[in-house]
Amino acid sequence: MMHKDDSPQPMRRRVLTSLGALLLGSLEIGSLADAAEATQHAAVAHAPRLETVATFDDDFRLVGIGVSRHGRVFATAPSPVKRSIYSMVEVDPKSGALTPFPDADWNNYKPDEDGTHQWISVQALWVDEQDHLWVLDSSLAKVDQSRQPPKLVEFDLATRQVLRQFSYDKVVTPKDSINDIRVDLQHGYAYMSNADNRGGVVVTNLQSGESRLLLAGDRSAVADANQHLMFGDRIARKPNGENVVIQTDGIAISPDRNWLYYRALTDHHYWRIPTAALIDTSLSAEEVSQRVESLGDGALTGGLIMSPAGVLYGGDLENRTVVAFNIVQRDGKPTLDQTTFVAPHPQLSWADGFAISNGYLYFADSHLHELDNFSNGYPRQGKFTIFRVRLPQQPRRGLAG
């Protein structure tokens, strides 16, 4: 499948930088255990506004986003069903242009060439504290993954040049699907969720390049067969009529980089594991599993992110909201304290990919349940959209994850 247009000229798109003119959604503020964040919520006289950052037509099927410390916005359009005109772009909020990243040639899919310098199916992005952009290309099950394997690519945003590239053809199989990415510079590792097959977390040593798939088949990594993603009273189904089952999907990392949070998409369970257990190569698979902690149940979310204040955010896919979780102790065990952060709104459909920059929570509305990924018959409504909303005041030197 080739792109219709590999021109290097930026595509024009309507990019709105609403600074309060339109109130697209309101925030339902709940009590959070973190005192500073709760105080900030209570202090605002009016709920912060949900702002539209950018919209996209159906030739760019938005899923993942990344935002740099200087406010540069990046977006992905993976290709599991249909190839968009570009796989990854930079969005210019001032000019309204989409520019293929790092250039048009990387975005011109060439099925007969290897995958080193081209995008196969870009899924997720992460911008680290050094303002380097990490791009997760999940590849596709239908291609020859010995030539076009899943890969993780680190870019210097100042030069748009590749700094490092990691390949995963020896770590996962075409039945797997690496889905989301967090980079831990404190320990020198990257963590990626595996949303298909037996689930799990791919862990990469950024210095040696060695990678391992951990927790595959673990109770925490695979979706609970007794729970489902529901559209009203209907179970979400694939185009062939089978129930949608998505394994380890959303992940987040704590500000101190000591905990990785993760969950399977099609159930309501939440889990965490010390990053020390993921990077300790002396531990057996059973010993790694024993380090996992259950956080109980919460909203059925897709993407996750943790703020510098230690609050976990995710898109509640069944109720079309964004929820916030504080991690609290009850009876000596960690559990979730859930509140609604962004209330339901007709323009909010499927909040998935997340980013945090300069005090704002950004998220992608990818309308996945309205596309040909599902057979439930939802009509196509609204454009793919990047929204943002101001967070309560965050610690000055804290890290998002």
C-alpha positions as CSV (number, residue, x, y, z in Angstrom):
1,M,0.0,0.0,0.0
2,M,1.6,3.2,-1.1
3,H,0.8,6.8,-0.1
4,K,-1.3,8.8,-2.5
5,D,1.1,11.7,-2.1
6,D,4.6,11.8,-0.8
7,S,5.1,15.5,-1.5
8,P,7.2,17.2,1.2
9,Q,4.9,20.2,1.1
10,P,3.0,20.4,4.5
11,M,-0.7,19.6,4.4
12,R,-3.0,22.3,5.6
13,R,-5.4,21.5,8.4
14,R,-7.6,23.6,10.6
15,V,-5.7,24.1,13.8
16,L,-7.6,25.9,16.6
17,T,-5.9,27.4,19.5
18,S,-8.9,28.2,21.5
19,L,-7.9,30.1,24.6
20,G,-11.4,30.3,26.1
21,A,-13.7,31.4,23.3
22,L,-15.4,28.0,23.1
23,L,-16.2,25.9,26.1
24,L,-16.2,22.4,24.7
25,G,-16.4,20.6,28.0
26,S,-16.4,21.1,31.7
27,L,-14.5,19.4,34.5
28,E,-16.2,17.6,37.2
29,I,-13.8,18.2,40.1
30,G,-13.5,15.6,42.8
31,S,-11.5,15.3,45.9
32,L,-8.0,14.0,45.4
33,A,-5.8,12.6,48.1
34,D,-2.9,14.7,46.9
35,A,-3.4,17.9,49.0
36,A,-1.7,20.3,46.6
37,E,-3.7,19.1,43.6
38,A,-6.9,19.0,45.5
39,T,-6.3,22.6,46.8
40,Q,-5.7,23.8,43.2
41,H,-8.9,22.2,42.0
42,A,-10.9,23.9,44.8
43,A,-9.3,27.2,44.2
44,V,-10.4,27.7,40.6
45,A,-13.6,29.7,40.4
46,H,-14.6,28.2,37.0
47,A,-13.7,24.8,35.6
48,P,-10.8,24.8,33.2
49,R,-11.7,24.6,29.6
50,L,-11.2,21.8,27.1
51,E,-9.4,23.3,24.2
52,T,-9.1,22.1,20.6
53,V,-5.4,22.0,19.5
54,A,-5.9,20.4,16.0
55,T,-8.3,18.4,13.9
56,F,-7.7,15.9,11.2
57,D,-9.7,14.5,8.3
58,D,-10.2,10.8,7.6
59,D,-7.0,10.6,5.6
60,F,-5.0,10.9,8.8
61,R,-6.4,8.4,11.4
62,L,-5.0,9.9,14.6
63,V,-4.0,7.7,17.5
64,G,-0.7,8.7,19.2
65,I,0.6,12.1,20.3
66,G,3.7,13.6,21.7
67,V,4.3,17.2,22.9
68,S,7.8,18.7,23.5
69,R,8.7,21.0,26.3
70,H,8.6,23.9,23.8
71,G,5.1,23.0,22.7
72,R,5.9,21.2,19.5
73,V,3.0,18.8,18.8
74,F,3.5,15.4,17.0
75,A,0.8,12.9,16.0
76,T,0.7,9.3,14.6
77,A,-1.7,7.4,12.3
78,P,-1.0,3.6,12.6
79,S,-2.0,1.4,9.7
80,P,-3.5,-1.9,11.0
81,V,-6.6,-1.6,8.7
82,K,-6.1,1.4,6.4
83,R,-2.9,3.4,5.6
84,S,-3.2,7.1,6.1
85,I,-1.5,9.6,3.8
86,Y,1.2,10.0,6.4
87,S,2.2,7.7,9.3
88,M,3.6,10.6,11.5
89,V,3.5,14.3,11.4
90,E,4.4,17.5,13.3
91,V,1.5,19.8,13.8
92,D,2.2,23.5,13.6
93,P,-0.4,25.2,15.8
94,K,0.4,28.6,14.4
95,S,0.3,27.9,10.6
96,G,-2.1,25.0,10.6
97,A,0.3,22.8,8.7
98,L,1.0,19.1,9.0
99,T,4.5,18.2,8.1
100,P,5.6,14.6,7.7
101,F,8.2,13.7,10.3
102,P,11.1,13.4,10.0
103,D,10.5,13.9,6.3
104,A,8.3,12.7,3.5
105,D,10.5,9.8,2.5
106,W,10.1,8.1,5.9
107,N,6.4,8.4,5.4
108,N,6.3,6.9,1.9
109,Y,5.8,3.2,2.6
110,K,7.9,1.0,0.4
111,P,6.8,-2.6,0.9
112,D,9.9,-4.1,-0.9
113,E,12.5,-2.3,1.2
114,D,13.7,-2.9,4.7
115,G,12.2,-0.9,7.6
116,T,15.2,1.0,8.8
117,H,14.4,4.3,7.3
118,Q,10.7,4.2,6.8
119,W,7.6,4.0,8.9
120,I,5.5,0.8,8.8
121,S,2.8,1.5,11.3
122,V,3.7,4.2,13.9
123,Q,1.6,3.7,17.0
124,A,2.9,5.8,20.0
125,L,5.2,8.6,20.9
126,W,7.0,9.8,24.0
127,V,9.1,13.0,24.6
128,D,11.6,12.5,27.4
129,E,13.0,15.1,29.8
130,Q,15.9,15.8,27.4
131,D,13.3,16.8,24.8
132,H,14.1,13.8,22.7
133,L,11.3,12.2,20.7
134,W,10.8,8.4,20.9
135,V,8.8,6.9,18.1
136,L,7.3,3.4,18.5
137,D,6.7,1.7,15.1
138,S,4.7,-1.5,15.8
139,S,5.1,-2.8,12.3
140,L,2.2,-5.0,11.0
141,A,1.5,-8.7,11.3
142,K,1.0,-9.1,7.5
143,V,4.5,-7.9,6.6
144,D,7.8,-9.7,6.7
145,Q,9.0,-8.7,10.1
146,S,12.5,-10.0,9.5
147,R,12.8,-7.1,7.1
148,Q,10.3,-4.7,8.6
149,P,10.3,-5.4,12.3
150,P,8.8,-3.4,15.1
151,K,11.2,-0.7,16.1
152,L,11.8,2.2,18.6
153,V,13.6,5.3,17.2
154,E,15.0,8.2,19.2
155,F,15.2,11.6,17.5
156,D,17.0,14.8,18.4
157,L,14.2,17.3,17.9
158,A,16.6,20.2,17.4
159,T,18.1,18.4,14.3
160,R,15.4,15.9,13.4
161,Q,18.2,13.3,13.2
162,V,18.1,9.7,14.4
163,L,20.1,9.2,17.6
164,R,19.4,5.5,18.3
165,Q,17.2,2.7,16.9
166,F,16.2,-0.6,18.5
167,S,14.6,-3.5,16.7
168,Y,12.3,-6.1,18.2
169,D,12.1,-9.0,15.6
170,K,14.0,-11.2,18.1
171,V,11.8,-10.2,21.1
172,V,8.2,-10.4,19.8
173,T,6.4,-12.3,17.1
174,P,4.0,-11.1,14.4
175,K,1.2,-12.2,16.7
176,D,2.3,-9.6,19.2
177,S,1.6,-5.8,18.9
178,I,3.8,-3.4,20.8
179,N,1.4,-0.6,21.7
180,D,2.7,2.2,24.0
181,I,6.0,3.5,25.3
182,R,7.5,5.1,28.4
183,V,11.2,6.0,28.6
184,D,13.0,6.0,32.0
185,L,16.2,7.9,31.7
186,Q,16.8,7.6,35.5
187,H,17.4,3.9,35.1
188,G,18.3,3.8,31.4
189,Y,15.4,1.7,30.2
190,A,12.3,1.9,27.9
191,Y,9.1,0.0,28.7
192,M,6.5,-0.9,26.0
193,S,3.1,-2.6,26.4
194,N,2.2,-5.6,24.2
195,A,-1.5,-5.4,23.4
196,D,-1.9,-8.7,21.6
197,N,-1.1,-12.4,21.9
198,R,-0.2,-13.1,25.5
199,G,0.3,-9.4,26.5
200,G,3.2,-8.3,28.7
201,V,5.8,-5.6,28.9
202,V,8.9,-5.2,26.6
203,V,11.8,-3.9,28.5
204,T,14.8,-2.4,26.7
205,N,18.2,-1.5,28.2
206,L,19.0,1.7,26.4
207,Q,22.7,1.3,26.9
208,S,23.2,-2.3,25.8
209,G,20.3,-2.5,23.5
210,E,19.2,-5.8,25.0
211,S,15.4,-6.3,25.3
212,R,13.1,-8.9,27.0
213,L,9.4,-9.5,26.9
214,L,8.2,-9.9,30.6
215,L,4.9,-10.8,32.2
216,A,3.6,-12.5,29.0
217,G,0.6,-14.6,29.9
218,D,0.6,-13.2,33.5
219,R,-2.8,-12.6,35.1
220,S,-2.0,-8.9,35.1
221,A,-1.1,-8.8,31.4
222,V,-4.0,-10.6,29.7
223,A,-7.6,-9.3,29.6
224,D,-10.1,-10.9,32.0
225,A,-12.3,-13.2,29.9
226,N,-15.3,-12.4,32.1
227,Q,-15.2,-8.6,31.3
228,H,-15.6,-6.8,28.0
229,L,-15.4,-3.4,26.4
230,M,-19.1,-2.4,26.2
231,F,-20.8,0.1,23.9
232,G,-24.0,0.6,25.8
233,D,-25.4,-2.9,26.2
234,R,-23.4,-4.3,23.3
235,I,-20.0,-6.0,23.6
236,A,-17.4,-4.5,21.3
237,R,-16.8,-6.9,18.4
238,K,-14.3,-7.2,15.6
239,P,-15.3,-7.0,12.0
240,N,-15.5,-10.8,11.9
241,G,-18.0,-10.8,14.9
242,E,-15.6,-12.0,17.6
243,N,-15.4,-10.2,20.9
244,V,-12.7,-7.5,21.0
245,V,-9.9,-8.7,23.3
246,I,-7.0,-6.3,23.9
247,Q,-4.2,-7.3,26.3
248,T,-1.6,-5.0,27.9
249,D,-2.4,-1.6,26.5
250,G,-2.1,1.6,28.6
251,I,1.0,2.1,30.6
252,A,2.3,5.0,32.8
253,I,5.4,5.5,34.9
254,S,5.6,7.3,38.3
255,P,7.4,10.6,38.6
256,D,10.2,9.0,40.6
257,R,10.4,6.3,38.0
258,N,10.0,3.5,40.6
259,W,6.6,2.2,39.5
260,L,5.2,1.1,36.1
261,Y,1.4,1.1,35.9
262,Y,-0.4,-0.9,33.3
263,R,-3.6,-2.7,32.3
264,A,-5.3,-4.8,29.7
265,L,-7.8,-2.6,27.7
266,T,-10.8,-4.9,27.7
267,D,-11.3,-5.3,31.4
268,H,-11.4,-3.0,34.5
269,H,-8.4,-4.2,36.4
270,Y,-5.3,-2.0,37.2
271,W,-1.8,-3.2,38.1
272,R,1.6,-1.8,38.9
273,I,5.1,-3.3,39.3
274,P,8.4,-1.8,40.6
275,T,10.6,-0.9,37.8
276,A,13.4,-2.5,39.8
277,A,11.7,-5.9,39.2
278,L,11.6,-5.2,35.4
279,I,15.2,-4.4,35.1
280,D,16.6,-7.0,37.4
281,T,17.8,-9.8,35.0
282,S,18.4,-12.2,37.8
283,L,14.7,-12.6,38.6
284,S,12.8,-15.6,37.2
285,A,9.5,-15.1,35.4
286,E,7.7,-16.3,38.5
287,E,9.7,-13.9,40.7
288,V,8.8,-10.9,38.4
289,S,5.1,-11.9,38.6
290,Q,5.3,-12.0,42.4
291,R,6.3,-8.3,42.4
292,V,3.1,-7.3,40.7
293,E,0.5,-5.4,42.8
294,S,-3.2,-5.2,42.1
295,L,-4.8,-1.8,42.4
296,G,-8.3,-3.1,42.1
297,D,-10.8,-2.0,39.4
298,G,-11.6,1.3,37.7
299,A,-12.9,2.8,34.5
300,L,-12.2,0.9,31.3
301,T,-9.5,3.1,29.9
302,G,-7.3,3.0,26.9
303,G,-4.2,5.2,27.1
304,L,-2.8,6.2,30.5
305,I,-0.4,8.9,31.8
306,M,0.7,10.0,35.3
307,S,1.2,13.7,36.1
308,P,4.2,15.1,37.9
309,A,1.9,15.3,41.0
310,G,1.5,11.5,40.8
311,V,-2.1,11.5,39.6
312,L,-3.0,8.8,37.0
313,Y,-5.2,10.0,34.0
314,G,-6.9,7.9,31.4
315,G,-9.8,8.0,28.9
316,D,-12.9,6.2,30.1
317,L,-13.9,4.7,26.8
318,E,-17.3,3.4,27.9
319,N,-18.5,6.8,29.2
320,R,-16.6,9.2,26.9
321,T,-14.8,11.0,29.7
322,V,-11.3,11.5,31.1
323,V,-10.8,10.2,34.6
324,A,-8.2,10.8,37.3
325,F,-7.0,8.3,39.8
326,N,-5.1,8.9,43.0
327,I,-3.2,6.0,44.3
328,V,-4.1,5.6,48.0
329,Q,-3.6,3.1,50.7
330,R,-6.6,1.2,52.1
331,D,-6.2,-1.6,54.6
332,G,-2.5,-1.5,53.9
333,K,-2.9,-2.1,50.2
334,P,-2.6,0.3,47.2
335,T,-5.9,1.1,45.5
336,L,-7.5,3.6,43.2
337,D,-9.5,6.8,44.1
338,Q,-11.3,7.7,40.9
339,T,-12.9,11.0,39.9
340,T,-14.1,12.4,36.6
341,F,-11.7,15.0,35.3
342,V,-13.2,15.8,31.9
343,A,-17.0,15.4,31.9
344,P,-19.0,13.9,29.0
345,H,-19.4,16.1,25.9
346,P,-20.8,15.4,22.4
347,Q,-17.5,16.2,20.8
348,L,-15.5,13.8,23.1
349,S,-15.6,10.3,21.8
350,W,-12.5,8.0,22.4
351,A,-9.7,9.7,24.5
352,D,-6.7,7.5,24.0
353,G,-3.1,8.8,23.4
354,F,-1.9,11.2,26.1
355,A,0.9,13.7,26.7
356,I,1.7,16.3,29.4
357,S,3.6,19.6,28.6
358,N,3.8,23.0,30.2
359,G,1.0,22.3,32.7
360,Y,-1.5,20.9,30.1
361,L,-2.9,17.4,29.6
362,Y,-3.1,16.7,25.9
363,F,-5.1,13.7,24.5
364,A,-6.0,12.3,21.1
365,D,-9.7,11.6,20.3
366,S,-9.2,8.8,17.8
367,H,-12.9,7.7,17.3
368,L,-11.7,4.1,17.1
369,H,-15.2,2.6,17.7
370,E,-16.6,4.5,14.7
371,L,-14.0,3.0,12.3
372,D,-13.7,-0.4,10.5
373,N,-11.8,-1.8,13.5
374,F,-15.2,-2.7,15.0
375,S,-18.4,-4.1,13.7
376,N,-20.9,-2.5,16.1
377,G,-22.2,-0.1,13.5
378,Y,-21.5,3.2,15.2
379,P,-21.8,6.0,12.6
380,R,-18.7,8.1,11.7
381,Q,-19.1,11.4,13.7
382,G,-16.7,14.3,14.2
383,K,-13.1,14.7,13.2
384,F,-10.1,13.2,14.8
385,T,-9.0,15.8,17.3
386,I,-6.2,16.6,19.7
387,F,-7.6,18.3,22.8
388,R,-5.8,19.8,25.8
389,V,-6.9,20.9,29.3
390,R,-5.0,22.7,32.0
391,L,-3.9,20.6,34.9
392,P,-3.9,21.7,38.5
393,Q,-0.5,23.2,39.4
394,Q,2.2,20.6,39.2
395,P,5.6,20.3,41.1
396,R,8.1,22.5,39.3
397,R,10.7,19.8,38.9
398,G,8.4,16.8,38.6
399,L,8.3,14.4,35.6
400,A,5.3,13.3,33.8
401,G,5.0,9.6,33.0
